[in-house]
Amino acid sequence: MRNISRRAFLGSAVAAGAAAALPTGKVLGANSDIRLGFIGLGSRGSSLADSFSKMDGVRVVALAEPDREHLEAVKEKHPDAQAFTDLRELLEQPDIDAVVIAACVHWNAVAAVWAIEAGKHVFVEKPYSHNVWESRQVVEAARRHDRIVQVGTQHRSQQFQDELRAFLHSGELGQMRSVRAVTFQLNNRGPIGLRAEPMAPPPHVDYDLWLGGAQDLPIYRDRFQYDWHWVWNTGGGDVINWGAHTLDDVCNVVLRDPGEHPSACMAAGGRVLFNDAGETPNAFVCLYETSLVPMSYEVFHIPVSSDQEEPGALLGTRNGFVVEFEGGFYSGGRGGGAAFDNDRNEVARFSGGGDHFGNFITALREGRREILNAPVDTIHFSNSLGHLGNAALRAGGPYERQKAEEVARSHPSWARALAHFHQRLEANGVDPEADPNLRLSPLLGFDSASEQFAGPNATDTAQALLRREYRAPYVLAPQA
């Protein structure tokens, strides 16, 4: 199977999958176990296999992973599961009802579409795509083949979300003025090393399979696994990695899932202080123009000044969002948060967990896509926000403070985020206009219908960053 073409693979897989998987609207596993295959078995994939295996009526029947050490470790815990290096072999198996995908970012969308085309239902981890175009293809594939597709944005299943959404739009704190999403100073986001000579891929990894549709570029980081997040070829940094959670929370409870993209965005930032092989920004700020409220997202993995009122936090939040109102604010993130009036008196608190995996399994059993908490066609819009910010940043030019502050005059939300951006940089001795790694984009219009940048500032460079070129034979074909 290793050397067959994608077309040959899909011909056999679709034929097998059409007979194996039931369309939505029909009960799956009502009188038997739901059989799951797992694609991608790093720390997250291993954890997912363990979690699903503990559920009544669910069996782990197949595993696929190009890193043989990861594959063998998970196989030891699930000895009855078939093990494959190549995910295409897993997808050919007729006894798999659904797959759970936790591959690298550059593989998630391709694996999801191939699984859907093979007749499988899908649970795919966030961020479920490498770019905006890929994100859309998963949506179109799910619709075309009538598959249930849940995204691993598990905050959607937390019990307090509906209550929080209602409170934020109740008017109790007055008119909503802005929302600022933040990801500050995660513990394991330091430099990733810089080799003098490229790394040879580990012998226990089938590198061609691991690389998939990404380009075969030299690797100069110290660690092969996980740190692919900080290289554009295979990841998108925390702008998409944590943004997939934080920005999705904002879309859910603040924007109330409008089913459209922002009408414009602009970004500033870059990778500063770290002399390493990383490419994604560790200092980043982005403005989004939405139809409801001004919105910004800030990512900082550089130290903060000690004289701040709340070092490393925005009104108590290090990894979440703050909604500003006339009469107060809400500050929260994973697991909950609290609302305060302008005198910092707490007026409401929200918390509560949920069962995201159970929600997916129930949807499979009942054949009802409509009960999913994180269906792919909804999550597509939040998943794309980080991609838009990254594309804007990469398409920009050298940082010019005057240009950034010109926009701030008419965008108060951007003004506050930009002031924090400058404060962080200056606290670390970084001159924004002297550091060659810092970039600034113009305000880029975005057409939600065509999912393309629009207006006078849209360039071919910006448009090209909304998708990628694939290395054969790991090509994602258009689905619409």
C-alpha positions in Angstrom: 0.0 0.0 0.0 2.9 2.3 0.7 3.5 3.2 -2.9 0.0 3.4 -4.3 -1.4 6.7 -5.5 -3.9 8.7 -3.6 -6.5 8.0 -6.3 -6.0 4.3 -6.0 -6.2 4.6 -2.2 -9.5 6.5 -2.3 -11.0 4.1 -4.7 -10.5 1.2 -2.4 -11.2 3.1 0.8 -14.5 4.7 -0.3 -15.8 1.3 -1.5 -14.9 -0.2 1.9 -16.1 2.7 3.9 -19.4 3.1 2.2 -20.4 -0.3 3.4 -19.0 0.1 6.9 -20.2 3.5 8.0 -23.8 4.5 8.3 -25.1 7.9 7.2 -26.2 10.4 9.7 -29.8 10.0 10.8 -29.3 6.3 11.4 -28.3 4.8 14.7 -24.6 3.6 14.9 -23.6 1.0 17.4 -27.0 0.7 19.0 -26.6 -3.1 19.4 -22.8 -3.3 19.3 -19.7 -1.4 20.2 -18.6 1.7 18.4 -15.2 0.9 16.8 -12.6 3.6 16.8 -9.4 4.0 14.9 -6.7 6.5 16.1 -4.5 8.5 13.8 -1.6 10.3 15.5 -0.3 8.9 18.7 1.9 11.5 20.4 1.0 12.6 23.9 -2.4 13.9 22.9 -3.3 11.0 20.7 -2.3 8.5 23.4 -4.4 10.4 25.9 -7.4 10.4 23.6 -7.1 6.6 23.0 -7.0 6.1 26.8 -10.1 8.3 27.4 -12.3 6.8 24.7 -11.3 3.3 25.6 -12.8 3.8 29.1 -16.2 4.6 27.7 -18.9 2.0 27.7 -19.6 0.4 24.3 -16.5 1.9 22.7 -13.5 -0.1 21.4 -10.1 1.0 20.2 -9.6 -1.3 17.2 -6.9 0.4 15.1 -3.9 2.7 15.5 -1.8 4.6 13.0 1.4 6.6 13.6 4.6 7.1 11.6 6.7 7.3 14.7 7.2 3.6 15.7 8.1 4.5 19.3 4.8 6.3 19.8 2.9 3.5 18.0 4.5 0.7 20.1 3.8 2.6 23.4 0.1 3.0 22.6 -0.1 -0.6 21.2 1.1 -1.9 24.6 -1.9 -0.2 26.3 -4.3 -1.3 23.6 -3.0 -4.8 22.6 -6.1 -5.8 20.7 -5.9 -2.9 18.3 -4.4 -3.4 14.8 -1.3 -1.2 14.4 -0.3 0.6 11.2 2.5 3.0 10.3 0.4 4.3 7.3 -2.9 5.9 8.1 -4.2 4.9 4.6 -4.0 1.2 5.7 -6.1 2.0 8.7 -8.7 3.8 6.6 -9.1 0.8 4.4 -10.3 -1.3 7.3 -14.1 -2.0 7.0 -14.6 -2.6 10.7 -13.9 1.0 11.8 -16.9 3.3 12.5 -15.1 6.5 13.2 -11.5 7.8 13.6 -10.0 10.1 16.2 -7.2 12.3 14.7 -4.5 14.0 16.7 -1.7 14.2 14.1 0.6 17.2 13.5 -1.2 20.4 12.4 0.0 19.9 8.8 -1.7 16.5 8.7 -5.0 17.0 10.5 -7.1 18.3 7.6 -5.7 15.9 5.1 -6.3 13.0 7.4 -9.8 14.2 8.2 -10.8 14.5 4.6 -9.3 11.2 3.6 -11.2 9.6 6.5 -14.5 11.2 5.5 -14.0 10.1 1.9 -13.3 6.6 3.2 -16.8 6.6 4.9 -15.7 7.2 8.5 -17.0 9.7 11.0 -14.4 11.9 12.5 -13.2 13.5 15.8 -10.3 15.8 14.9 -8.1 17.7 17.3 -7.6 21.4 17.1 -6.2 23.2 15.3 -7.8 21.0 12.6 -6.1 22.7 9.7 -2.9 24.3 8.6 -4.6 27.2 6.8 -8.0 28.7 6.0 -8.5 26.8 2.7 -7.8 23.4 4.4 -10.3 24.3 7.1 -13.0 24.9 4.5 -12.2 21.6 2.7 -13.0 19.6 5.8 -16.4 21.3 6.1 -17.2 20.6 2.5 -16.1 17.0 2.7 -18.3 16.4 5.8 -21.3 17.9 4.0 -20.7 16.0 0.7 -20.3 12.6 2.4 -22.8 13.2 5.2 -20.4 12.4 8.0 -20.4 13.5 11.7 -17.3 15.6 12.4 -16.5 16.9 15.8 -13.5 19.2 16.5 -11.5 18.9 19.7 -12.4 22.3 21.0 -13.5 20.8 24.3 -14.3 24.1 26.0 -17.6 24.0 23.9 -18.8 21.2 26.2 -18.2 23.0 29.5 -21.5 23.3 31.3 -21.3 27.0 32.0 -21.0 28.2 28.4 -24.7 28.7 27.7 -25.1 30.6 31.0 -22.1 32.8 30.3 -23.3 33.6 26.8 -26.7 34.7 28.2 -25.1 36.8 30.9 -22.7 38.6 28.5 -25.6 39.6 26.3 -28.1 40.4 29.1 -27.1 44.1 29.4 -26.3 43.7 33.2 -22.9 45.4 32.7 -24.1 47.8 30.0 -23.0 48.0 26.5 -20.3 45.7 25.3 -17.2 47.7 24.1 -14.5 45.3 23.1 -13.1 41.8 23.6 -9.4 41.0 24.1 -8.2 37.4 23.9 -4.8 36.6 25.3 -2.2 33.8 25.6 0.6 34.9 27.9 3.8 33.2 29.0 3.1 29.4 28.8 5.7 27.5 30.7 7.2 25.4 27.8 7.5 28.1 25.1 11.2 28.9 25.3 13.8 28.7 22.5 13.9 25.5 20.5 17.6 25.4 19.6 19.5 26.2 16.5 21.7 23.5 15.0 24.7 24.3 12.9 23.8 21.3 10.6 20.3 20.0 9.9 18.9 17.2 12.0 18.7 13.7 10.5 15.1 12.4 11.1 15.0 9.8 13.8 15.4 6.3 12.5 12.2 5.1 14.2 10.2 7.7 12.2 8.9 7.0 8.7 9.8 10.5 7.7 8.1 10.6 4.3 4.8 9.7 6.0 5.4 12.1 8.9 6.1 14.9 6.5 3.0 14.2 4.4 2.1 17.2 2.3 4.5 19.6 4.0 7.7 20.5 2.1 10.9 18.6 2.7 12.9 21.3 4.3 16.0 21.0 6.6 15.3 20.8 10.3 17.5 23.0 12.5 15.6 22.7 15.8 16.9 20.4 18.6 13.8 18.3 19.2 12.1 16.5 16.4 8.6 16.1 17.9 6.3 18.8 19.2 8.6 21.7 18.3 7.3 21.4 14.7 4.6 23.8 16.1 7.0 26.7 15.8 7.9 26.3 12.1 5.6 27.5 9.4 6.0 24.4 7.2 4.4 22.2 9.8 2.7 24.5 12.4 1.4 28.0 13.1 2.6 28.7 16.7 0.3 29.5 19.5 -1.7 31.9 17.4 -3.4 28.8 16.1 -2.5 26.2 18.7 -4.0 28.1 21.7 -5.9 30.5 19.5 -8.0 27.5 18.5 -9.3 27.3 22.0 -9.3 31.0 23.1 -10.7 32.5 19.9 -13.3 29.7 19.8 -14.5 30.7 23.3 -14.9 34.2 22.0 -16.8 33.1 18.9 -19.0 31.0 21.1 -20.0 33.2 24.0 -19.2 36.7 22.8 -19.9 36.7 19.0 -22.5 33.9 19.3 -21.3 32.1 16.2 -22.3 34.5 13.5 -21.3 32.1 10.7 -19.1 34.7 9.1 -15.5 35.8 9.1 -14.2 39.2 10.3 -14.5 41.9 7.7 -10.9 42.9 8.2 -7.8 42.1 10.2 -4.2 43.4 10.8 -1.3 42.0 12.8 2.0 43.0 14.3 4.7 40.9 15.8 7.5 38.4 15.3 10.0 36.2 17.0 12.2 38.2 19.3 15.0 37.5 21.9 15.1 33.8 20.9 18.1 33.1 18.6 16.6 29.7 17.5 15.2 27.8 14.6 11.7 28.9 15.4 9.7 31.0 13.0 6.3 31.6 14.5 5.9 34.8 16.7 6.4 34.9 20.4 5.2 38.5 20.4 2.0 39.0 18.5 -1.1 41.2 18.4 -3.9 41.1 15.9 -7.0 43.2 15.4 -10.2 41.8 14.0 -13.2 43.8 12.8 -16.3 41.9 13.6 -20.0 42.8 13.0 -20.6 42.9 16.8 -17.6 44.2 18.7 -13.9 45.2 18.2 -11.7 42.2 18.9 -8.0 41.6 19.4 -5.8 38.7 20.2 -2.4 38.9 21.9 0.3 36.2 22.3 3.4 36.8 24.4 6.0 34.3 25.4 8.6 36.8 26.5 9.1 38.1 30.1 7.0 40.9 31.6 8.1 44.0 33.5 7.9 43.6 37.3 6.3 47.0 37.9 3.0 46.0 36.2 -0.1 45.9 38.3 -0.7 42.2 37.3 2.5 40.9 35.8 1.8 38.5 32.9 -2.0 38.9 33.1 -4.8 41.0 31.7 -7.3 41.7 34.5 -6.5 38.4 36.0 -6.4 36.3 32.8 -3.3 34.8 31.3 -4.8 32.5 28.8 -8.4 33.4 28.0 -10.3 36.6 27.2 -11.6 39.8 28.7 -14.8 41.4 27.6 -15.0 45.1 28.4 -18.4 46.8 29.1 -19.6 50.2 30.1 -20.2 49.0 33.6 -17.5 46.5 34.2 -15.8 43.5 32.6 -15.7 39.7 32.4 -12.4 37.8 32.7 -12.0 34.1 32.2 -10.7 31.1 30.2 -10.6 27.4 30.5 -12.9 26.2 33.3 -14.7 29.5 33.9 -14.3 33.0 35.0 -16.0 36.0 36.7 -17.7 39.3 36.0 -16.9 42.5 37.9 -18.3 46.0 38.0 -16.1 49.1 37.5 -15.2 49.0 41.2 -13.9 45.5 40.9 -16.8 44.0 42.8 -17.6 40.5 41.7 -21.1 40.3 40.3 -21.2 36.8 38.8 -19.0 33.7 38.6 -19.1 30.8 36.1 -17.6 27.3 36.2 -18.3 23.7 35.3 -16.9 20.9 33.2 -18.3 18.7 30.5 -17.9 15.6 28.4 -16.8 16.5 24.9 -15.9 12.9 24.0 -19.2 11.6 25.3 -21.0 14.2 23.2 -19.3 12.8 20.0 -20.1 9.2 20.9 -23.8 10.1 21.6 -24.0 11.9 18.3 -22.7 8.7 16.6 -25.1 6.4 18.5 -28.1 8.6 17.7 -27.0 9.6 14.2 -27.7 13.3 15.0 -25.1 15.8 13.9 -27.2 18.6 15.3 -26.4 17.6 18.9 -22.6 18.1 18.4 -21.1 20.8 20.7 -18.3 21.5 18.2 -19.4 20.6 14.7 -16.8 21.4 12.0 -19.0 23.8 10.1 -19.3 26.0 13.2 -15.7 25.7 14.4 -14.4 26.5 10.9 -14.9 30.2 11.6 -13.0 30.3 14.9 -10.4 27.9 13.6 -9.7 30.4 10.7 -9.1 33.4 13.0 -5.6 32.4 13.9 -4.8 31.5 10.3 -6.0 35.0 9.2 -3.7 36.6 11.8 -0.7 34.6 10.8 -1.3 35.2 7.1 -1.6 39.0 7.7 1.6 39.0 9.8 3.6 37.0 7.3 2.4 39.2 4.3 3.3 42.4 6.1 6.5 44.5 6.0 8.9 45.8 8.5 7.4 47.1 11.7 6.6 50.9 11.5 5.3 52.2 14.8 3.7 55.3 13.2 1.6 53.2 10.8 0.4 51.0 13.7 -0.5 53.9 15.8 -2.4 55.6 12.9 -4.9 52.7 13.0 -5.0 52.9 16.8 -6.6 56.4 16.6 -9.8 55.0 15.2 -9.6 51.5 16.8 -9.5 51.8 20.7 -9.2 48.1 21.1 -6.2 48.0 18.8 -4.8 51.0 20.7 -4.8 49.1 24.1 -3.4 45.9 22.6 -0.7 47.9 20.8 0.3 49.7 23.9 0.7 46.4 25.7 2.7 45.1 22.7 5.1 48.1 23.0 5.3 47.7 26.8 6.3 44.1 26.6 9.0 44.7 24.0 10.5 47.7 25.7 10.5 45.8 29.1 12.8 43.3 27.3 15.0 45.9 25.7 13.6 45.4 22.2 13.2 48.4 20.0 10.2 47.7 17.8 11.4 49.6 14.8 15.0 48.3 15.0 14.4 44.6 15.4 14.4 43.0 11.9 12.2 40.2 13.0 9.2 42.4 13.8 6.6 42.9 11.1 3.4 44.9 10.6 0.6 44.3 8.1 -1.8 46.9 6.8 -5.5 46.6 7.6 -6.6 43.8 5.3 -10.2 43.4 4.2 -11.6 39.9 4.1 -14.5 38.7 2.0 -16.4 36.1 4.0 -18.2 34.5 1.0 -15.1 33.9 -1.1 -12.8 33.5 1.9 -10.2 35.7 0.3 -8.5 38.9 1.3 -10.1 41.9 -0.4 -9.7 45.6 -0.8 -6.7 47.8 -1.7 -4.3 46.2 0.7 -4.9 42.6 -0.4 -1.8 41.3 -2.2 -0.9 38.0 -4.0 1.4 37.2 -1.1 -1.4 37.5 1.4 -3.8 35.4 -0.7 -1.2 32.7 -1.2 -0.9 32.3 2.6 -4.5 31.2 2.9 -3.6 27.8 1.5 -0.5 25.7 0.7 1.2 23.7 -2.0 1.2 20.0 -1.2 4.1 17.5 -1.6 2.8 14.6 -3.7 1.2 12.2 -3.1 -0.2 13.7 0.1 -2.4 16.2 -1.7 -5.7 17.5 -0.5 -8.0 17.8 -3.4 -10.8 20.5 -3.5 -14.0 19.2 -2.0 -16.6 21.7 -3.3 
